[in-house]
């Protein structure tokens, strides 16, 4: 069992209310895409409320949707985001969401079994926005290995 797992947060500012005709296509896909994530290799956990999604959870503001999940690693999440049917929905994001000027997605390592909080995710996103990618908060473009891999690599180096 891995010592660390990958947490991810992404946020999106709505172009219209969730119950509007403009967002009907997005809302219609939620159950299918959430089920696809849960069935994906490497999936561990996702933020959801009693309705089974996270659309009512708004820690970043009334017009900002949040998606947070935990995966076995960067490759598993990357495959789900860009190589599954999720990619087709992702390509349509401009129909439903405003273009974000700042970072809207952040990755970070958590101890296996840890369930990240919205506050923790907000701190990671703020850190990424302020400092750029670091081992504390990073992106797909600039991934960081889990802390135990860094420690193992350091221990393998000659002294």
C-alpha positions in Angstrom: 0.0 0.0 0.0 1.4 3.4 -0.9 2.5 5.8 1.9 1.2 8.8 0.0 -1.7 9.5 -2.3 -2.4 12.4 -4.7 -5.0 15.0 -3.7 -6.4 17.4 -6.3 -8.6 20.4 -6.3 -10.0 22.3 -9.3 -12.4 25.1 -9.2 -14.6 26.7 -11.9 -16.6 30.0 -12.0 -20.0 29.4 -13.4 -21.1 31.5 -16.4 -24.8 31.0 -15.4 -26.8 29.5 -12.5 -26.5 25.7 -12.2 -30.2 25.3 -13.0 -30.0 27.4 -16.2 -30.4 26.1 -19.7 -26.8 27.2 -20.4 -25.5 24.6 -17.8 -28.0 21.8 -18.6 -25.4 19.9 -20.7 -22.9 20.0 -17.8 -25.5 19.0 -15.2 -26.7 16.2 -17.4 -23.2 14.7 -17.5 -22.4 14.9 -13.7 -23.6 11.5 -12.7 -21.9 9.7 -15.6 -18.6 11.5 -15.2 -18.6 11.0 -11.4 -19.3 7.3 -11.9 -16.5 7.1 -14.5 -14.1 8.7 -12.0 -15.1 6.2 -9.2 -14.5 3.3 -11.6 -11.2 4.6 -12.9 -8.0 2.8 -12.0 -6.3 4.6 -9.1 -9.4 6.4 -7.8 -9.6 6.7 -4.0 -12.1 9.3 -3.0 -14.0 12.4 -4.2 -15.8 15.2 -2.4 -19.6 14.9 -2.5 -22.6 15.7 -0.5 -25.8 13.7 0.1 -26.9 14.2 -3.5 -23.8 12.4 -4.7 -22.0 15.4 -6.2 -20.2 18.5 -5.0 -22.3 21.2 -6.7 -23.8 22.5 -3.5 -20.5 22.7 -1.7 -19.3 26.3 -2.4 -16.3 27.2 -0.2 -14.8 29.5 -2.9 -18.0 31.6 -3.4 -21.6 31.2 -4.6 -20.6 31.1 -8.3 -17.6 28.8 -8.0 -17.9 25.0 -8.3 -15.3 22.8 -6.6 -14.1 19.4 -7.5 -11.7 17.6 -5.1 -10.5 14.0 -5.1 -7.7 11.7 -4.1 -5.9 9.2 -6.4 -3.1 6.7 -6.2 -0.8 9.0 -8.1 -0.3 11.5 -10.8 -0.5 9.0 -13.7 -3.9 7.7 -12.6 -5.4 11.1 -12.3 -3.9 12.3 -15.6 -5.3 9.2 -17.4 -8.7 9.9 -16.0 -8.7 13.6 -16.9 -7.2 13.4 -20.4 -7.6 9.9 -21.6 -11.1 8.9 -20.5 -14.5 10.1 -21.6 -13.9 12.9 -19.1 -11.7 14.6 -21.7 -14.7 15.2 -23.9 -16.5 17.1 -21.1 -13.3 18.9 -20.2 -13.0 20.2 -23.8 -16.5 21.8 -23.4 -15.6 23.7 -20.2 -15.8 27.1 -21.9 -19.5 26.6 -22.6 -20.2 26.5 -18.8 -17.3 28.2 -17.0 -15.5 31.5 -17.1 -11.8 31.4 -18.1 -9.8 31.6 -14.9 -6.9 34.1 -14.9 -5.2 32.5 -11.9 -4.4 28.8 -11.2 -7.6 26.9 -10.8 -6.2 23.4 -10.3 -3.7 22.2 -7.7 -2.1 18.8 -6.8 -0.5 17.8 -3.5 0.5 14.7 -1.7 -1.4 13.5 1.4 -0.7 10.5 3.7 -2.6 7.4 2.5 -6.1 7.4 3.9 -6.1 11.2 4.6 -9.3 13.0 3.4 -8.4 16.6 2.5 -10.6 19.5 3.6 -11.7 22.5 1.7 -9.6 24.7 3.9 -6.5 22.5 3.2 -7.2 22.7 -0.6 -7.7 26.5 -0.5 -4.3 26.8 1.2 -2.6 24.7 -1.4 -4.2 26.6 -4.2 -3.3 30.0 -2.7 0.3 28.7 -2.2 0.5 27.7 -5.9 -0.9 31.0 -7.0 1.7 32.9 -4.8 4.8 30.8 -5.3 4.3 28.7 -8.4 4.8 24.9 -8.4 6.6 23.5 -5.3 6.5 20.1 -3.6 3.7 21.7 -1.4 1.4 22.5 -4.3 2.1 21.6 -7.9 0.5 20.9 -11.3 0.4 18.3 -14.0 2.9 20.4 -16.0 5.4 20.5 -13.0 4.7 17.4 -11.0 6.6 16.5 -7.8 7.2 13.0 -6.5 5.7 11.9 -3.2 7.7 12.7 -0.1 8.7 9.1 0.5 10.1 8.9 -3.1 12.2 12.0 -2.4 13.5 10.5 0.9 14.3 7.2 -0.8 16.2 8.9 -3.6 18.2 11.0 -1.1 19.0 7.9 0.8 20.2 6.2 -2.4 22.7 8.9 -3.1 26.3 8.4 -2.2 27.4 10.4 0.8 
